[in-house]
Amino acid sequence: MIVFSNLLKATALIIDLLLQAYLWIVIASAVITWVNADPWNPIVKFLRKSTSPVFIRLRTWFPFFSLGAIDFTPMAVIAVIMFLRYFVVGTMIDYSILLRMRAL
């Protein structure tokens, strides 16, 4: 049980790290839309390629996220990431603690 508990906790921490990294990618992508960034810059290309599939999907499902000149899609993605970090990762860590306590 302790091995599975550690595996579950490690998986939760890796998922949390990936979600946190994508959170910063979304924030950086939103910031570059405020300035006139060079579209041929490799960093700008990476940010757009990594976020545009998620943004486009959200805009088609919820067209009210993009109202005129203001785009709320990055905020919606950040809210989903935060929910996943608090709910999914938190539940996995709590369950791993529960498994460890039962094993003792």
Secondary structure as UniProt FT lines:
FT   HELIX           2..32
FT   TURN            33..36
FT   TURN            39..40
FT   HELIX           42..61
FT   HELIX           63..65
FT   STRAND          66..67
FT   TURN            68..69
FT   STRAND          70..71
FT   HELIX           73..84
FT   HELIX           85..89
FT   HELIX           90..103
//
